[in-house]
């Protein structure tokens, strides 16, 4: 196993150090492949993916496809200069083990972590696809029971049929989930049985985070009110995770320019919900755009507010409060490294921000998270740092 030291240690900072407990608003776990055979319904277990050993790297076998085991979602223990895309499982840190995860939290000085990631499976078998949502939800709930105070599960739910999604929300609420993850846009139910190329956004984790901007279902439609009501009644937080535009992961030419667009594209679903008056009708809804950075939030707030002031009459906007009001009341964001976010804290739209490590992905701050926070928060007031690293996340996720 490679050592845990990152290639780029943050430069020493001056000013405020980081005191008190830290809440990681965005950590991940990728389930082991043998999980599916345990948690899928018995009659579907033979369809589960299987890991096969290879010479240079291992393979994932699923539905006749043979795909390399990739490292991008688990780079812990690998220096940035030594990263490679395709790996053997034996080269990966066993972050799917709760004892390993909790030990790494201790090493990094993290008190609590909100856990994203995992299913559903990338299949066009409708029964298997839907069963994989439930299987992952149940596995994650059990996984977090290793220390339920420190590990907070996020329930990924499908969004291709409103009543179906409401059912998932109600089921998860009964299981003790406090957070659901919706795709940035609903899936397109009309494209469900199309070819893999035409319908690839309806598959697997892409569907769980992205959906389809061209779907005939859109969050501004009044039919969604029963979903917003169910979420508000359950006092659950909504997250959208890096889904406004999905980077072309593993593509050396496009990955780096795609990454900033994947952050900024989250402005669109936020604007849709604000200008559709969703937050006015459901004032207790809490939306968090996760892993999307936060430095842009005050700029976005200023822009949409000034635009609304000038254009509200001819567009017949239903808003009776400004967009800035809803940004400060209903919208949150998480970041990994974003000094601009710290420095913009006192601007409209800038306060509901939450730090995260993105463990164990390639952008992670582990194992130097406290040093990264101290560097980015240098010169900020202690109460600002406390809000960003702990209090806002506790409020948003309803953490004990």
Residue, then its C-alpha position, 0 to 999 in steps of 0.5 A: x500500500x502506498x503511503x498516505x502523504x500527498x504530493x502537494x502539501x499546502x504551504x504554511x499559513x499565518x493567522x487563524x489556526x483551525x479549532x474545534x470539530x470539523x464536519x466534512x460536507x462531502x465525502x464518498x464511499x464506493x461499495x465493494x463489488x461483492x456488495x451487490x450480490x448481498x443486497x440485490x433481490x435474490x433473483x437479480x444477484x446473478x446479474x450483479x457486476x463481478x471483479x476479475x483479476x488481470x495482469x496489469x489491472x483488474x476488470x469489472x465484468x457486467x452485462x457482457x462488458x469488460x471494463x478496466x477497474x479505474x482509480x479516479x474515485x479512490x486515489x487515497x495513498x497515491x501521490x499525484x505524480x504517480x496517479x494512473x487511471x487503471x489499477x488492480x484492487x490490491x493497489x487501492x486503499x480499502x475505503x469501503x471498510x468502515x474501520x478504514x474510513x473512521x481511522x482516516x477521519x481520525x488521522x485527518x482531524x474530521x469529526x463527522x462526514x456526510x457520505x455520498x457516492x455509489x449506486x445505481x448500476x449502469x444498466x438498461x434492465x429497468x428492474x435491475x436499475x431500480x433495484x440497485x438504487x434500493x440496494x445501495x441505499x440499504x447498504x449505505x445505511x448499514x455501512x454508516x451504522x459503524x458509527x451513526x453519529x460520525x457517518x451521515x448517509x445520503x440517499x440517491x433517488x431516481x428522478x424519472x417519475x414524480x410519484x416513484x421519487x416521492x416513494x423513495x423519499x418517504x421510504x428513506x425518511x422512515x429509514x432515518x435518512x436526512x438527505x436525498x440526492x436529486x439529479x441536477x435535471x430530471x431524467x427523461x422517461x421517454x428515452x428510457x429504452x433507447x440505445x445505450x449511446x442515445x440514452x447514456x445519461x439515463x444510466x448509472x451514476x450519471x443519471x443519479x447526478x446529471x439527469x437530462x436538461x432536455x427531459x420533458x420533466x423539469x423542476x419548474x413544472x407545478x406537478x413537482x409540488x407534491x415532491x417538494x411537499x414530501x421533502x419539506x414535510x420530512x425535513x430532508x435536505x436536497x443535494x445536487x452533486x456536480x451534475x449541471x455538466x458532467x466532466x469527461x472523466x478519464x479523457x486527458x484532452x477534456x477533463x481539465x477544461x470540463x472541471x470548472x464548467x461542472x461547477x459553474x453549471x450548477x447555477x442553472x438548477x438553482x435559478x430554475x428553482x428560484x424563478x419558478x417560485x419553488x422556494x417561495x411556495x416551500x420556504x423550508x426547502x434546503x438545497x445544497x449544491x455539492x462539490x460545486x465550489x462556492x466562490x461564484x455564489x455571491x457573483x451569481x446572487x448579485x447577477x440574478x438579483x440585478x437582472x430580476x430587478x430590471x426584467x421582472x415586469x415584462x417576464x411577469x416574474x412571480x417572485x415577491x422577494x429578490x433572488x438574493x433573499x432565497x439564496x440566503x435562506x434556501x441555497x447552500x454550497x460545498x467546496x474543497x479548496x476555495x479561498x474566494x469563498x471564505x473571503x466572500x462570506x459576508x456578501x449576499x449569497x456567500x454565507x451558506x458555505x460548507x467545507x469538504x474533503x472530497x475523500x477519497x477522490x482525486x481532488x481530496x485534501x486528505x490527509x492535510x485537511x486542517x492545513x488546507x483550511x487554515x491556508x484558505x481561511x487565513x485572516x478570516x474571523x474565528x466565527x466565520x471559520x467555525x460556520x464554514x467548517x462545522x455550524x452551517x453543515x450541521x444546520x443544513x444536514x440536521x446533524x446531531 
